Amino acid sequence: MGSKAVVSILLMVSLCGTIFFTQGVAEMQKPPTFPGIFPPGSPIDLVKCWSSLFNVEGCVLEISKSIFSGKFENIEGACCKAFSALDANCWPQMFPLNPFFPPLLKDICARIVPNPPTHN
């Protein structure tokens, strides 16, 4: 075997070893976390949180419009009912950039969809 062949084989072996080593190291590392937005080990499933709003036709669009416009008159009762039924632990993960929006929307939805009277 020529010296070029030996060098080529050594180069291929070292490249393959490097590739497999870096893949193994990558699997051992923790995924990056974003403090305050997605805390590590958070039991909140964002898909589950958003799915209740996506189940009501046009609800996510209504909420998005109200976030950007500041006008809440277009939010319908069914959307308010779905939003009010959300777990309060979902809100910080769903609206991380505006922590005041969920309580504001909940207050407005309480006026749109009043609580049913309690029976004695």
C-alpha positions as CSV (number, residue, x, y, z in Angstrom):
1,M,0.0,0.0,0.0
2,G,1.2,3.5,-0.8
3,S,1.7,6.2,1.7
4,K,-1.2,8.1,0.1
5,A,-3.5,5.2,0.7
6,V,-2.5,4.9,4.4
7,V,-3.0,8.6,4.9
8,S,-6.4,8.4,3.3
9,I,-7.5,5.5,5.5
10,L,-6.2,7.2,8.7
11,L,-8.0,10.4,7.7
12,M,-11.3,8.5,7.0
13,V,-11.0,6.7,10.4
14,S,-10.3,9.9,12.3
15,L,-13.2,11.7,10.6
16,C,-15.7,8.9,11.3
17,G,-14.5,8.7,14.9
18,T,-15.0,12.5,15.3
19,I,-18.5,12.3,13.8
20,F,-19.6,9.5,16.1
21,F,-18.0,11.1,19.1
22,T,-19.7,14.4,18.6
23,Q,-23.1,12.7,18.1
24,G,-22.6,10.8,21.3
25,V,-21.7,14.0,23.2
26,A,-24.8,15.8,21.7
27,E,-27.1,13.1,23.0
28,M,-25.7,13.4,26.5
29,Q,-26.2,17.2,26.7
30,K,-29.4,18.7,28.0
31,P,-31.5,20.7,25.5
32,P,-31.3,24.5,25.9
33,T,-33.8,26.1,28.2
34,F,-35.1,29.7,28.2
35,P,-35.4,30.9,31.8
36,G,-38.8,32.3,32.5
37,I,-40.4,31.2,29.2
38,F,-40.0,27.4,29.3
39,P,-38.7,26.4,32.7
40,P,-37.0,23.0,32.7
41,G,-39.2,20.2,33.8
42,S,-42.3,22.2,33.3
43,P,-45.4,20.0,33.5
44,I,-47.3,22.4,31.3
45,D,-47.9,21.0,27.8
46,L,-48.3,24.0,25.4
47,V,-50.0,21.9,22.8
48,K,-52.6,20.9,25.3
49,C,-53.1,24.5,26.4
50,W,-53.5,25.9,22.9
51,S,-55.6,23.0,21.6
52,S,-58.6,24.0,23.6
53,L,-58.5,27.4,21.9
54,F,-57.9,25.9,18.5
55,N,-61.0,23.7,19.0
56,V,-63.2,26.8,18.9
57,E,-63.3,28.1,15.3
58,G,-61.6,31.5,14.9
59,C,-60.8,31.8,18.6
60,V,-57.0,32.1,18.2
61,L,-57.5,34.6,15.5
62,E,-59.8,36.7,17.7
63,I,-57.4,36.6,20.6
64,S,-54.5,37.5,18.3
65,K,-56.4,40.5,16.9
66,S,-57.2,41.7,20.4
67,I,-53.6,41.4,21.5
68,F,-52.4,43.6,18.7
69,S,-55.3,46.1,18.5
70,G,-56.2,46.3,22.2
71,K,-59.9,45.9,21.2
72,F,-61.8,43.1,22.8
73,E,-65.3,43.6,21.4
74,N,-64.8,40.9,18.6
75,I,-64.2,38.1,21.0
76,E,-67.2,35.8,21.0
77,G,-68.8,33.9,23.9
78,A,-67.5,30.5,22.9
79,C,-64.0,31.7,22.7
80,C,-64.3,33.4,26.1
81,K,-65.7,30.2,27.5
82,A,-62.7,28.2,26.2
83,F,-60.2,30.8,27.4
84,S,-61.8,30.9,30.9
85,A,-61.6,27.1,31.1
86,L,-57.8,27.2,30.6
87,D,-55.6,26.2,33.5
88,A,-54.0,29.4,34.9
89,N,-50.6,27.7,34.7
90,C,-50.9,27.7,30.9
91,W,-51.0,31.5,30.7
92,P,-47.4,32.4,31.4
93,Q,-46.2,29.9,28.8
94,M,-48.8,30.9,26.2
95,F,-48.3,34.6,26.6
96,P,-44.7,35.0,27.9
97,L,-44.2,38.5,26.5
98,N,-47.3,40.0,27.9
99,P,-48.1,38.8,31.4
100,F,-51.0,41.3,31.8
101,F,-53.0,40.1,28.9
102,P,-54.5,36.8,30.3
103,P,-56.0,38.4,33.4
104,L,-57.3,41.3,31.3
105,L,-58.9,38.9,28.9
106,K,-60.3,36.8,31.7
107,D,-61.9,39.9,33.2
108,I,-63.4,40.9,29.9
109,C,-64.7,37.4,29.3
110,A,-66.3,37.4,32.7
111,R,-68.5,40.3,31.4
112,I,-69.2,38.6,28.1
113,V,-70.0,35.1,29.6
114,P,-71.3,35.6,33.1
115,N,-70.9,32.8,35.6
116,P,-74.1,30.7,35.8
117,P,-76.2,31.3,38.9
118,T,-75.6,28.9,41.7
119,H,-78.6,26.8,42.8
120,N,-79.3,26.3,46.5
